[in-house]
């Protein structure tokens, strides 16, 4: 697949009509949908990697695991760039328009600025941009589903959709889709939001059976994502009568410049100096694949020119972390119906990128919700249990935890995880450090938190990797020898993992 320059709107429009590839319409958005393709058939897109694998097998092609992808996913834990876990099968490129014949053209990326605007004027511009974004992708859908939590980004989306209902009369009906334990803040607050607008509510509870299903689903998806991030997403695909589903998962990264709890000005480069902290990989494969991993990380086409560190860090997070971890989970929904992430149109994120980074803060959610319907600022924020932007007073005593994945994984699903990690499919790949896996399993069982940790992430993913390899008869070519360095790496990893887990046990629920 070739990346080149030029206009492609007509080609893109025609292809979309012919093949119903609606996702091409948003290929230049941060929240795009990235289909799979095989290098030998660059126009044969699919949102199902197993479909691509099946077609390659019919053509007589070889299906091999990519050691670069395996190492990358083990260490980060998300893939970089366009790479998958299968050699010569890729994702569509980031921020690009499709030209046809396997060629893409790089989309223009908005500039980062240092604007310090008048709050009233700016928030009205932002509201207008969000309403236009929602209207375009909801279109004339009669029924819309919103992924709604007790957070701030999803309630902004709720306010925007309600504004559309009031001003234009569509969508006719809205279903608020929530997942979690019924007694958790996220579920309680989301219910209050939905009730204010008279919307139907659909709650998906989470339990050990959900997590087991997600392990299997993640395997069928190509083992690209941790099952711990799928939540009730597979169940949402079973909803009937919902034409479009929208989410606000990009709200924090775009609106508040926050990535997984870390602000933009505190971000570090996407790759750390030490990748395999738990000593899970053979040192020979780590040495061999590291150059390709660095290339995947740093060769983002929009960073071809010299860029300030903040811009570079933000682009790295959007191009890799948000795209390959968060958005990859949403592929499950996108396979069945139109799905859209709010805050990701260039008109919206370009507006936020124009601000001085210090001005991209929590205040904008407050400003927005003050001029959107529902007085939604009166409902506490799930993260704190307090009214948004209020730092005093007692927090709501309802539970902050909407799941207990740590407990379910380490107790209910322990035997399954251990069997798969120790089984011939995972160990037989010849890429993992057996001593490191042995130590990691021992330390993993020591965790006592209800929430998850990095070892939970790895163990659940290895269980999904087992599924993916077994279902598709995948093999890994190459001979990665065991060396004395593997034992040393395993010991070092053991020390690191024990310290990490004990610290988590002390400071986390």
Helices and strands as residue ranges (DSSP letters): E 2-4, H 9-19, G 22-26, E 36-38, E 41-46, H 49-58, H 67-75, E 89-91, E 96-100, E 103-106, H 119-138, E 143-147, H 152-168, E 173-179, H 185-197, E 200-204, H 208-220, G 227-229, H 233-236, E 244-247, H 251-255, E 258-259, E 262-263, G 264-266, H 283-298, G 301-303, H 309-316, I 317-326, H 327-329, H 331-334, E 338-341, H 346-353, G 357-359, H 363-371, G 376-378, H 405-407, I 408-412, H 414-422, H 424-427, H 434-444, H 454-472, H 484-507
